Every structure is written in structure tokens, then in C-alpha cells.
Amino acid sequence: MKENGENNKQQLGSQDQDDEDLNFPTLDFPQEEASPPAVAAAPSNGPKGLQMSMETVRAHHPHIARTFDSLWGFEQCEAYLQRLIQDGADGREKSRRGFSDEVMQALLTIAQEHKVTHR
């Protein structure tokens, strides 16, 4: 059995060498943007109320703020916000007792701003 695996590796190695010998041109495809433009992707760059809300969340729950930074501008961000606000899930599949009033107000502000700017 071991010999078959080694033979396969040798055959694959020689196939790679054969491909190089054919001198196929390298194909360069333009990279599509996987996320919205940088300003939209960073909620901290938004209006002052949004910036203050993000600072509040970042101070108390940095992992949640990092998730916003990654999801901002996508519909998954809205779903994540709704789960945080309604279910108390913190994004790590753990239940919470709830957020402080200050953080909850910040989450509501962030959710509203996302809904207004990305619908």
C-alpha cells in the first residue's frame, strides 16, 4: 500500500514538471472586492454617534467590535446585531444575562446606522 502512495507522489511530481515544460502563460485575473469600500467596512469612520457607540462597544466587548469591523456593510452584520440585541448571544454561541444599558444603547445606535446606510 505504501508503494502505491509513493508511486502516486512520483507521478504527480512528474506531471507538475511536464506542465512547466509546456510553458503555459500565467493567467492573471483581476481580484474582485470581497467587501465594501474601506469607509463602509469601518463603522468607526461613520457619523459621530456611530463612532461613540463603537468606542463604547470596543471598550466593553472588543470581540464584538472586531466582528462589526469585519461584517460592516453586509447583511450578516444586521443579523449579528439582531442576535445580540434580541437573544443576548455574544457571537460565541454563549447566552448572556444581557448587556449594560450603555452597551445596549450603543448596539441599538449601531444597528440603526447600519440599517440606514446599508439598505
Beta strands, then each sheet from edge to edge (+ up, - down):
end
